[in-house]
Amino acid sequence: MTSLPSSSGGLEIVFNSQRNLKVSLPNSAPSPATIASLITYLSEHYLADTPKKDLFVLDGTVRPGILVLVNDADWELEGEGACELKNGDEVVFVSTLHGG
């Protein structure tokens, strides 16, 4: 399963200044890959050893204030963490929090 998570709105700082990541999720047959499994994978493989992890995840899901888009659609309309991913899907994480 391949998805293209992208971070924006300041989240690239959490992912070592990378704005785009190409991720191949392990085949979890018979269960399809979901947004929840992508978030877990990113947390374990990209953020495991960083104190900045807390800027992205809280209690196993994205922190409040992070907009998640799956192929340009809000994940809330697609079932949030249960949203199934297909090969080639694009997932975008956008931080809506900013200082002032």
Biopython code that builds the backbone (N, CA, C, O; Angstrom):
import numpy as np
from Bio.PDB.StructureBuilder import StructureBuilder

atoms = [
    (1, "MET", "N", (0.864, -1.175, 0.000)),
    (1, "MET", "CA", (0.000, 0.000, 0.000)),
    (1, "MET", "C", (0.898, 1.221, 0.000)),
    (1, "MET", "O", (1.769, 1.352, 0.860)),
    (2, "THR", "N", (0.702, 2.088, -0.925)),
    (2, "THR", "CA", (1.514, 3.294, -0.997)),
    (2, "THR", "C", (0.622, 4.502, -0.829)),
    (2, "THR", "O", (-0.426, 4.604, -1.467)),
    (3, "SER", "N", (1.025, 5.397, 0.011)),
    (3, "SER", "CA", (0.331, 6.665, 0.136)),
    (3, "SER", "C", (1.378, 7.757, 0.200)),
    (3, "SER", "O", (2.543, 7.500, 0.500)),
    (4, "LEU", "N", (0.965, 8.946, -0.077)),
    (4, "LEU", "CA", (1.893, 10.068, -0.104)),
    (4, "LEU", "C", (1.510, 11.084, 0.952)),
    (4, "LEU", "O", (0.831, 12.064, 0.645)),
    (5, "PRO", "N", (1.933, 10.871, 2.198)),
    (5, "PRO", "CA", (1.611, 11.859, 3.206)),
    (5, "PRO", "C", (2.416, 13.130, 2.980)),
    (5, "PRO", "O", (3.603, 13.091, 2.657)),
    (6, "SER", "N", (1.769, 14.201, 3.151)),
    (6, "SER", "CA", (2.415, 15.493, 2.992)),
    (6, "SER", "C", (2.112, 16.301, 4.234)),
    (6, "SER", "O", (1.012, 16.216, 4.779)),
    (7, "SER", "N", (3.053, 17.066, 4.675)),
    (7, "SER", "CA", (2.803, 17.914, 5.829)),
    (7, "SER", "C", (2.913, 19.362, 5.407)),
    (7, "SER", "O", (3.691, 19.719, 4.523)),
    (8, "SER", "N", (2.123, 20.177, 6.053)),
    (8, "SER", "CA", (2.109, 21.586, 5.706)),
    (8, "SER", "C", (1.736, 22.386, 6.941)),
    (8, "SER", "O", (1.425, 21.826, 7.992)),
    (9, "GLY", "N", (1.770, 23.675, 6.801)),
    (9, "GLY", "CA", (1.375, 24.529, 7.905)),
    (9, "GLY", "C", (2.299, 24.419, 9.098)),
    (9, "GLY", "O", (1.877, 24.661, 10.228)),
    (10, "GLY", "N", (3.558, 24.057, 8.871)),
    (10, "GLY", "CA", (4.523, 23.959, 9.952)),
    (10, "GLY", "C", (4.829, 22.544, 10.395)),
    (10, "GLY", "O", (5.781, 22.335, 11.146)),
    (11, "LEU", "N", (4.055, 21.566, 9.954)),
    (11, "LEU", "CA", (4.312, 20.192, 10.385)),
    (11, "LEU", "C", (5.587, 19.606, 9.814)),
    (11, "LEU", "O", (6.087, 18.606, 10.329)),
    (12, "GLU", "N", (6.126, 20.205, 8.759)),
    (12, "GLU", "CA", (7.357, 19.655, 8.192)),
    (12, "GLU", "C", (8.488, 19.653, 9.217)),
    (12, "GLU", "O", (9.425, 18.863, 9.104)),
    (13, "ILE", "N", (8.406, 20.529, 10.211)),
    (13, "ILE", "CA", (9.426, 20.549, 11.264)),
    (13, "ILE", "C", (9.430, 19.237, 12.045)),
    (13, "ILE", "O", (10.475, 18.811, 12.538)),
    (14, "VAL", "N", (8.275, 18.600, 12.160)),
    (14, "VAL", "CA", (8.174, 17.331, 12.863)),
    (14, "VAL", "C", (8.825, 16.207, 12.058)),
    (14, "VAL", "O", (9.359, 15.256, 12.629)),
    (15, "PHE", "N", (8.779, 16.321, 10.726)),
    (15, "PHE", "CA", (9.303, 15.286, 9.842)),
    (15, "PHE", "C", (10.640, 15.694, 9.219)),
    (15, "PHE", "O", (10.849, 15.511, 8.020)),
    (16, "ASN", "N", (11.542, 16.245, 10.034)),
    (16, "ASN", "CA", (12.893, 16.602, 9.600)),
    (16, "ASN", "C", (12.916, 17.472, 8.351)),
    (16, "ASN", "O", (13.697, 17.232, 7.431)),
    (17, "SER", "N", (12.061, 18.478, 8.328)),
    (17, "SER", "CA", (11.976, 19.449, 7.232)),
    (17, "SER", "C", (11.531, 18.841, 5.907)),
    (17, "SER", "O", (11.699, 19.468, 4.861)),
    (18, "GLN", "N", (10.976, 17.653, 5.924)),
    (18, "GLN", "CA", (10.468, 17.034, 4.709)),
    (18, "GLN", "C", (8.987, 17.385, 4.550)),
    (18, "GLN", "O", (8.178, 17.127, 5.441)),
    (19, "ARG", "N", (8.650, 17.971, 3.411)),
    (19, "ARG", "CA", (7.256, 18.323, 3.150)),
    (19, "ARG", "C", (6.489, 17.162, 2.533)),
    (19, "ARG", "O", (5.266, 17.102, 2.657)),
    (20, "ASN", "N", (7.175, 16.249, 1.878)),
    (20, "ASN", "CA", (6.528, 15.113, 1.230)),
    (20, "ASN", "C", (7.264, 13.830, 1.584)),
    (20, "ASN", "O", (8.494, 13.778, 1.579)),
    (21, "LEU", "N", (6.504, 12.818, 1.884)),
    (21, "LEU", "CA", (7.052, 11.503, 2.168)),
    (21, "LEU", "C", (6.308, 10.489, 1.311)),
    (21, "LEU", "O", (5.086, 10.564, 1.180)),
    (22, "LYS", "N", (7.018, 9.564, 0.740)),
    (22, "LYS", "CA", (6.381, 8.459, 0.042)),
    (22, "LYS", "C", (6.504, 7.251, 0.958)),
    (22, "LYS", "O", (7.606, 6.816, 1.291)),
    (23, "VAL", "N", (5.366, 6.720, 1.358)),
    (23, "VAL", "CA", (5.336, 5.664, 2.358)),
    (23, "VAL", "C", (4.677, 4.424, 1.777)),
    (23, "VAL", "O", (3.610, 4.509, 1.169)),
    (24, "SER", "N", (5.304, 3.286, 1.962)),
    (24, "SER", "CA", (4.706, 2.002, 1.622)),
    (24, "SER", "C", (4.373, 1.305, 2.929)),
    (24, "SER", "O", (5.264, 0.885, 3.667)),
    (25, "LEU", "N", (3.096, 1.187, 3.205)),
    (25, "LEU", "CA", (2.671, 0.511, 4.422)),
    (25, "LEU", "C", (2.799, -0.993, 4.243)),
    (25, "LEU", "O", (2.544, -1.511, 3.156)),
    (26, "PRO", "N", (3.188, -1.695, 5.291)),
    (26, "PRO", "CA", (3.269, -3.147, 5.195)),
    (26, "PRO", "C", (1.894, -3.725, 4.883)),
    (26, "PRO", "O", (0.874, -3.200, 5.329)),
    (27, "ASN", "N", (1.874, -4.796, 4.123)),
    (27, "ASN", "CA", (0.618, -5.453, 3.788)),
    (27, "ASN", "C", (0.031, -6.030, 5.064)),
    (27, "ASN", "O", (0.648, -6.871, 5.718)),
    (28, "SER", "N", (-1.157, -5.575, 5.411)),
    (28, "SER", "CA", (-1.794, -6.026, 6.650)),
    (28, "SER", "C", (-2.991, -6.923, 6.356)),
    (28, "SER", "O", (-3.978, -6.913, 7.091)),
    (29, "ALA", "N", (-2.896, -7.702, 5.272)),
    (29, "ALA", "CA", (-4.000, -8.591, 4.885)),
    (29, "ALA", "C", (-4.340, -9.493, 6.056)),
    (29, "ALA", "O", (-3.424, -9.928, 6.755)),
    (30, "PRO", "N", (-5.595, -9.798, 6.308)),
    (30, "PRO", "CA", (-6.743, -9.470, 5.484)),
    (30, "PRO", "C", (-7.304, -8.078, 5.732)),
    (30, "PRO", "O", (-8.244, -7.664, 5.052)),
    (31, "SER", "N", (-6.751, -7.353, 6.686)),
    (31, "SER", "CA", (-7.248, -6.005, 6.972)),
    (31, "SER", "C", (-6.622, -4.992, 6.024)),
    (31, "SER", "O", (-5.411, -5.022, 5.805)),
    (32, "PRO", "N", (-7.427, -4.095, 5.458)),
    (32, "PRO", "CA", (-6.858, -3.051, 4.594)),
    (32, "PRO", "C", (-6.154, -1.985, 5.431)),
    (32, "PRO", "O", (-6.440, -1.823, 6.617)),
    (33, "ALA", "N", (-5.241, -1.270, 4.804)),
    (33, "ALA", "CA", (-4.571, -0.156, 5.477)),
    (33, "ALA", "C", (-5.586, 0.962, 5.702)),
    (33, "ALA", "O", (-6.469, 1.192, 4.875)),
    (34, "THR", "N", (-5.449, 1.641, 6.813)),
    (34, "THR", "CA", (-6.348, 2.738, 7.163)),
    (34, "THR", "C", (-5.525, 3.965, 7.538)),
    (34, "THR", "O", (-4.305, 3.891, 7.686)),
    (35, "ILE", "N", (-6.206, 5.079, 7.688)),
    (35, "ILE", "CA", (-5.530, 6.288, 8.165)),
    (35, "ILE", "C", (-4.928, 6.019, 9.545)),
    (35, "ILE", "O", (-3.812, 6.455, 9.828)),
    (36, "ALA", "N", (-5.651, 5.312, 10.396)),
    (36, "ALA", "CA", (-5.133, 5.000, 11.728)),
    (36, "ALA", "C", (-3.832, 4.223, 11.638)),
    (36, "ALA", "O", (-2.891, 4.507, 12.379)),
    (37, "SER", "N", (-3.762, 3.235, 10.730)),
    (37, "SER", "CA", (-2.519, 2.466, 10.600)),
    (37, "SER", "C", (-1.402, 3.321, 10.006)),
    (37, "SER", "O", (-0.233, 3.112, 10.330)),
    (38, "LEU", "N", (-1.739, 4.276, 9.148)),
    (38, "LEU", "CA", (-0.735, 5.200, 8.607)),
    (38, "LEU", "C", (-0.181, 6.087, 9.715)),
    (38, "LEU", "O", (1.030, 6.292, 9.796)),
    (39, "ILE", "N", (-1.046, 6.609, 10.560)),
    (39, "ILE", "CA", (-0.603, 7.468, 11.666)),
    (39, "ILE", "C", (0.300, 6.677, 12.612)),
    (39, "ILE", "O", (1.329, 7.184, 13.058)),
    (40, "THR", "N", (-0.079, 5.451, 12.916)),
    (40, "THR", "CA", (0.750, 4.594, 13.766)),
    (40, "THR", "C", (2.098, 4.333, 13.108)),
    (40, "THR", "O", (3.137, 4.421, 13.761)),
    (41, "TYR", "N", (2.083, 4.014, 11.821)),
    (41, "TYR", "CA", (3.321, 3.745, 11.091)),
    (41, "TYR", "C", (4.230, 4.970, 11.098)),
    (41, "TYR", "O", (5.426, 4.850, 11.362)),
    (42, "LEU", "N", (3.677, 6.142, 10.811)),
    (42, "LEU", "CA", (4.485, 7.366, 10.816)),
    (42, "LEU", "C", (5.071, 7.619, 12.200)),
    (42, "LEU", "O", (6.238, 7.993, 12.325)),
    (43, "SER", "N", (4.270, 7.418, 13.232)),
    (43, "SER", "CA", (4.731, 7.630, 14.607)),
    (43, "SER", "C", (5.869, 6.690, 14.975)),
    (43, "SER", "O", (6.843, 7.098, 15.609)),
    (44, "GLU", "N", (5.741, 5.431, 14.574)),
    (44, "GLU", "CA", (6.738, 4.427, 14.947)),
    (44, "GLU", "C", (7.998, 4.477, 14.095)),
    (44, "GLU", "O", (9.087, 4.190, 14.591)),
    (45, "HIS", "N", (7.869, 4.840, 12.808)),
    (45, "HIS", "CA", (9.016, 4.768, 11.899)),
    (45, "HIS", "C", (9.666, 6.121, 11.599)),
    (45, "HIS", "O", (10.838, 6.167, 11.225)),
    (46, "TYR", "N", (8.946, 7.191, 11.752)),
    (46, "TYR", "CA", (9.503, 8.511, 11.443)),
    (46, "TYR", "C", (9.674, 9.381, 12.682)),
    (46, "TYR", "O", (10.499, 10.294, 12.686)),
    (47, "LEU", "N", (8.909, 9.109, 13.725)),
    (47, "LEU", "CA", (8.916, 10.009, 14.878)),
    (47, "LEU", "C", (9.269, 9.327, 16.194)),
    (47, "LEU", "O", (9.175, 9.950, 17.251)),
    (48, "ALA", "N", (9.668, 8.074, 16.151)),
    (48, "ALA", "CA", (9.888, 7.302, 17.375)),
    (48, "ALA", "C", (10.900, 7.938, 18.315)),
    (48, "ALA", "O", (10.719, 7.898, 19.532)),
    (49, "ASP", "N", (11.954, 8.519, 17.777)),
    (49, "ASP", "CA", (13.035, 9.031, 18.617)),
    (49, "ASP", "C", (13.103, 10.550, 18.646)),
    (49, "ASP", "O", (14.175, 11.117, 18.856)),
    (50, "THR", "N", (11.989, 11.206, 18.440)),
    (50, "THR", "CA", (12.008, 12.660, 18.428)),
    (50, "THR", "C", (11.058, 13.237, 19.472)),
    (50, "THR", "O", (9.937, 12.752, 19.626)),
    (51, "PRO", "N", (11.493, 14.256, 20.181)),
    (51, "PRO", "CA", (10.588, 14.901, 21.137)),
    (51, "PRO", "C", (9.463, 15.668, 20.433)),
    (51, "PRO", "O", (8.490, 16.069, 21.071)),
    (52, "LYS", "N", (9.597, 15.868, 19.132)),
    (52, "LYS", "CA", (8.581, 16.601, 18.376)),
    (52, "LYS", "C", (7.365, 15.743, 18.039)),
    (52, "LYS", "O", (6.382, 16.238, 17.487)),
    (53, "LYS", "N", (7.434, 14.474, 18.369)),
    (53, "LYS", "CA", (6.328, 13.552, 18.081)),
    (53, "LYS", "C", (5.014, 14.082, 18.648)),
    (53, "LYS", "O", (3.960, 13.939, 18.028)),
    (54, "ASP", "N", (5.084, 14.691, 19.821)),
    (54, "ASP", "CA", (3.879, 15.202, 20.475)),
    (54, "ASP", "C", (3.219, 16.343, 19.713)),
    (54, "ASP", "O", (2.069, 16.685, 19.988)),
    (55, "LEU", "N", (3.927, 16.931, 18.764)),
    (55, "LEU", "CA", (3.324, 17.975, 17.936)),
    (55, "LEU", "C", (2.418, 17.382, 16.860)),
    (55, "LEU", "O", (1.611, 18.089, 16.256)),
    (56, "PHE", "N", (2.560, 16.070, 16.626)),
    (56, "PHE", "CA", (1.783, 15.394, 15.587)),
    (56, "PHE", "C", (0.719, 14.460, 16.156)),
    (56, "PHE", "O", (-0.424, 14.479, 15.702)),
    (57, "VAL", "N", (1.079, 13.650, 17.137)),
    (57, "VAL", "CA", (0.133, 12.661, 17.668)),
    (57, "VAL", "C", (-0.172, 12.898, 19.141)),
    (57, "VAL", "O", (0.651, 13.396, 19.908)),
    (58, "LEU", "N", (-1.384, 12.520, 19.496)),
    (58, "LEU", "CA", (-1.829, 12.572, 20.887)),
    (58, "LEU", "C", (-2.803, 11.411, 21.076)),
    (58, "LEU", "O", (-3.802, 11.319, 20.364)),
    (59, "ASP", "N", (-2.524, 10.548, 22.009)),
    (59, "ASP", "CA", (-3.382, 9.390, 22.291)),
    (59, "ASP", "C", (-3.649, 8.535, 21.054)),
    (59, "ASP", "O", (-4.770, 8.073, 20.844)),
    (60, "GLY", "N", (-2.614, 8.327, 20.236)),
    (60, "GLY", "CA", (-2.726, 7.421, 19.107)),
    (60, "GLY", "C", (-3.360, 7.971, 17.844)),
    (60, "GLY", "O", (-3.556, 7.232, 16.880)),
    (61, "THR", "N", (-3.682, 9.244, 17.832)),
    (61, "THR", "CA", (-4.236, 9.852, 16.628)),
    (61, "THR", "C", (-3.637, 11.246, 16.465)),
    (61, "THR", "O", (-2.896, 11.707, 17.333)),
    (62, "VAL", "N", (-3.950, 11.913, 15.370)),
    (62, "VAL", "CA", (-3.390, 13.250, 15.179)),
    (62, "VAL", "C", (-3.946, 14.192, 16.235)),
    (62, "VAL", "O", (-5.084, 14.053, 16.682)),
    (63, "ARG", "N", (-3.131, 15.138, 16.616)),
    (63, "ARG", "CA", (-3.535, 16.126, 17.618)),
    (63, "ARG", "C", (-4.705, 16.963, 17.106)),
    (63, "ARG", "O", (-4.855, 17.144, 15.897)),
    (64, "PRO", "N", (-5.519, 17.464, 18.002)),
    (64, "PRO", "CA", (-6.531, 18.436, 17.575)),
    (64, "PRO", "C", (-5.831, 19.629, 16.925)),
    (64, "PRO", "O", (-4.767, 20.054, 17.374)),
    (65, "GLY", "N", (-6.428, 20.157, 15.883)),
    (65, "GLY", "CA", (-5.822, 21.277, 15.178)),
    (65, "GLY", "C", (-5.050, 20.857, 13.945)),
    (65, "GLY", "O", (-4.502, 21.705, 13.240)),
    (66, "ILE", "N", (-4.996, 19.555, 13.669)),
    (66, "ILE", "CA", (-4.352, 19.073, 12.448)),
    (66, "ILE", "C", (-5.446, 18.568, 11.518)),
    (66, "ILE", "O", (-6.183, 17.636, 11.841)),
    (67, "LEU", "N", (-5.532, 19.194, 10.379)),
    (67, "LEU", "CA", (-6.495, 18.809, 9.354)),
    (67, "LEU", "C", (-5.903, 17.663, 8.553)),
    (67, "LEU", "O", (-4.747, 17.727, 8.133)),
    (68, "VAL", "N", (-6.687, 16.616, 8.341)),
    (68, "VAL", "CA", (-6.234, 15.459, 7.571)),
    (68, "VAL", "C", (-7.089, 15.373, 6.312)),
    (68, "VAL", "O", (-8.315, 15.294, 6.380)),
    (69, "LEU", "N", (-6.422, 15.389, 5.169)),
    (69, "LEU", "CA", (-7.111, 15.288, 3.885)),
    (69, "LEU", "C", (-6.685, 14.002, 3.189)),
    (69, "LEU", "O", (-5.497, 13.686, 3.125)),
    (70, "VAL", "N", (-7.656, 13.269, 2.673)),
    (70, "VAL", "CA", (-7.395, 12.059, 1.899)),
    (70, "VAL", "C", (-7.902, 12.333, 0.485)),
    (70, "VAL", "O", (-9.105, 12.452, 0.254)),
    (71, "ASN", "N", (-6.969, 12.429, -0.447)),
    (71, "ASN", "CA", (-7.326, 12.775, -1.836)),
    (71, "ASN", "C", (-8.194, 14.034, -1.865)),
    (71, "ASN", "O", (-9.217, 14.081, -2.548)),
    (72, "ASP", "N", (-7.771, 15.041, -1.121)),
    (72, "ASP", "CA", (-8.414, 16.361, -1.037)),
    (72, "ASP", "C", (-9.743, 16.376, -0.306)),
    (72, "ASP", "O", (-10.432, 17.396, -0.331)),
    (73, "ALA", "N", (-10.134, 15.287, 0.346)),
    (73, "ALA", "CA", (-11.383, 15.249, 1.118)),
    (73, "ALA", "C", (-11.043, 15.155, 2.604)),
    (73, "ALA", "O", (-10.128, 14.430, 2.996)),
    (74, "ASP", "N", (-11.781, 15.888, 3.421)),
    (74, "ASP", "CA", (-11.582, 15.858, 4.864)),
    (74, "ASP", "C", (-11.818, 14.437, 5.381)),
    (74, "ASP", "O", (-12.823, 13.808, 5.050)),
    (75, "TRP", "N", (-10.896, 13.946, 6.184)),
    (75, "TRP", "CA", (-10.999, 12.577, 6.679)),
    (75, "TRP", "C", (-12.244, 12.359, 7.518)),
    (75, "TRP", "O", (-12.708, 11.225, 7.642)),
    (76, "GLU", "N", (-12.801, 13.421, 8.101)),
    (76, "GLU", "CA", (-14.034, 13.295, 8.878)),
    (76, "GLU", "C", (-15.187, 12.828, 7.995)),
    (76, "GLU", "O", (-16.103, 12.160, 8.475)),
    (77, "LEU", "N", (-15.150, 13.171, 6.722)),
    (77, "LEU", "CA", (-16.185, 12.738, 5.782)),
    (77, "LEU", "C", (-15.934, 11.317, 5.284)),
    (77, "LEU", "O", (-16.820, 10.688, 4.707)),
    (78, "GLU", "N", (-14.732, 10.823, 5.510)),
    (78, "GLU", "CA", (-14.329, 9.507, 5.004)),
    (78, "GLU", "C", (-14.231, 8.450, 6.105)),
    (78, "GLU", "O", (-13.808, 7.324, 5.844)),
    (79, "GLY", "N", (-14.620, 8.804, 7.332)),
    (79, "GLY", "CA", (-14.582, 7.824, 8.425)),
    (79, "GLY", "C", (-13.416, 7.983, 9.378)),
    (79, "GLY", "O", (-13.146, 7.092, 10.183)),
    (80, "GLU", "N", (-12.717, 9.116, 9.296)),
    (80, "GLU", "CA", (-11.556, 9.408, 10.146)),
    (80, "GLU", "C", (-10.550, 8.266, 10.113)),
    (80, "GLU", "O", (-10.155, 7.840, 9.027)),
    (81, "GLY", "N", (-10.125, 7.761, 11.254)),
    (81, "GLY", "CA", (-9.085, 6.731, 11.310)),
    (81, "GLY", "C", (-9.451, 5.440, 10.607)),
    (81, "GLY", "O", (-8.567, 4.693, 10.188)),
    (82, "ALA", "N", (-10.739, 5.164, 10.471)),
    (82, "ALA", "CA", (-11.187, 3.939, 9.813)),
    (82, "ALA", "C", (-11.163, 4.044, 8.292)),
    (82, "ALA", "O", (-11.392, 3.055, 7.595)),
    (83, "CYS", "N", (-10.889, 5.229, 7.782)),
    (83, "CYS", "CA", (-10.858, 5.431, 6.324)),
    (83, "CYS", "C", (-9.821, 4.497, 5.707)),
    (83, "CYS", "O", (-8.648, 4.526, 6.077)),
    (84, "GLU", "N", (-10.266, 3.671, 4.764)),
    (84, "GLU", "CA", (-9.370, 2.721, 4.111)),
    (84, "GLU", "C", (-8.555, 3.417, 3.023)),
    (84, "GLU", "O", (-9.073, 4.236, 2.263)),
    (85, "LEU", "N", (-7.282, 3.077, 2.968)),
    (85, "LEU", "CA", (-6.383, 3.638, 1.968)),
    (85, "LEU", "C", (-6.171, 2.658, 0.833)),
    (85, "LEU", "O", (-6.130, 1.443, 1.029)),
    (86, "LYS", "N", (-6.040, 3.211, -0.347)),
    (86, "LYS", "CA", (-5.746, 2.407, -1.529)),
    (86, "LYS", "C", (-4.413, 2.854, -2.101)),
    (86, "LYS", "O", (-3.955, 3.964, -1.826)),
    (87, "ASN", "N", (-3.794, 2.004, -2.887)),
    (87, "ASN", "CA", (-2.531, 2.333, -3.518)),
    (87, "ASN", "C", (-2.660, 3.645, -4.288)),
    (87, "ASN", "O", (-3.573, 3.813, -5.097)),
    (88, "GLY", "N", (-1.747, 4.563, -4.033)),
    (88, "GLY", "CA", (-1.734, 5.841, -4.732)),
    (88, "GLY", "C", (-2.513, 6.945, -4.054)),
    (88, "GLY", "O", (-2.494, 8.080, -4.528)),
    (89, "ASP", "N", (-3.202, 6.652, -2.951)),
    (89, "ASP", "CA", (-3.924, 7.708, -2.243)),
    (89, "ASP", "C", (-2.943, 8.761, -1.740)),
    (89, "ASP", "O", (-1.800, 8.454, -1.402)),
    (90, "GLU", "N", (-3.400, 9.984, -1.698)),
    (90, "GLU", "CA", (-2.599, 11.076, -1.153)),
    (90, "GLU", "C", (-3.227, 11.524, 0.157)),
    (90, "GLU", "O", (-4.417, 11.831, 0.226)),
    (91, "VAL", "N", (-2.397, 11.553, 1.195)),
    (91, "VAL", "CA", (-2.838, 11.976, 2.518)),
    (91, "VAL", "C", (-2.038, 13.221, 2.873)),
    (91, "VAL", "O", (-0.811, 13.229, 2.781)),
    (92, "VAL", "N", (-2.743, 14.272, 3.279)),
    (92, "VAL", "CA", (-2.103, 15.538, 3.623)),
    (92, "VAL", "C", (-2.462, 15.888, 5.058)),
    (92, "VAL", "O", (-3.630, 15.828, 5.443)),
    (93, "PHE", "N", (-1.462, 16.253, 5.848)),
    (93, "PHE", "CA", (-1.653, 16.720, 7.218)),
    (93, "PHE", "C", (-1.333, 18.207, 7.230)),
    (93, "PHE", "O", (-0.241, 18.621, 6.842)),
    (94, "VAL", "N", (-2.296, 19.004, 7.678)),
    (94, "VAL", "CA", (-2.109, 20.455, 7.716)),
    (94, "VAL", "C", (-2.363, 20.953, 9.131)),
    (94, "VAL", "O", (-3.446, 20.759, 9.682)),
    (95, "SER", "N", (-1.370, 21.586, 9.704)),
    (95, "SER", "CA", (-1.553, 22.181, 11.024)),
    (95, "SER", "C", (-2.330, 23.485, 10.875)),
    (95, "SER", "O", (-1.957, 24.362, 10.096)),
    (96, "THR", "N", (-3.401, 23.594, 11.625)),
    (96, "THR", "CA", (-4.181, 24.827, 11.601)),
    (96, "THR", "C", (-3.828, 25.725, 12.772)),
    (96, "THR", "O", (-4.397, 26.804, 12.935)),
    (97, "LEU", "N", (-2.884, 25.271, 13.587)),
    (97, "LEU", "CA", (-2.464, 26.051, 14.758)),
    (97, "LEU", "C", (-1.279, 26.927, 14.392)),
    (97, "LEU", "O", (-0.358, 26.484, 13.706)),
    (98, "HIS", "N", (-1.304, 28.141, 14.842)),
    (98, "HIS", "CA", (-0.192, 29.042, 14.567)),
    (98, "HIS", "C", (-0.123, 30.090, 15.667)),
    (98, "HIS", "O", (-1.109, 30.382, 16.343)),
    (99, "GLY", "N", (1.030, 30.626, 15.818)),
    (99, "GLY", "CA", (1.223, 31.665, 16.825)),
    (99, "GLY", "C", (0.784, 33.016, 16.317)),
    (99, "GLY", "O", (0.469, 33.171, 15.138)),
    (100, "GLY", "N", (0.762, 33.952, 17.161)),
    (100, "GLY", "CA", (0.338, 35.270, 16.719)),
    (100, "GLY", "C", (0.856, 36.357, 17.597)),
    (100, "GLY", "O", (0.582, 37.532, 17.351)),
]
sb = StructureBuilder()
sb.init_structure("model")
sb.init_model(0)
sb.init_chain("A")
sb.init_seg("    ")
for serial, (resi, resn, name, xyz) in enumerate(atoms, 1):
    if name == "N":
        sb.init_residue(resn, " ", resi, " ")
    sb.init_atom(name, np.array(xyz, "f"), 0.0, 1.0, " ", f" {name:<3s}", serial, name[0])
structure = sb.get_structure()
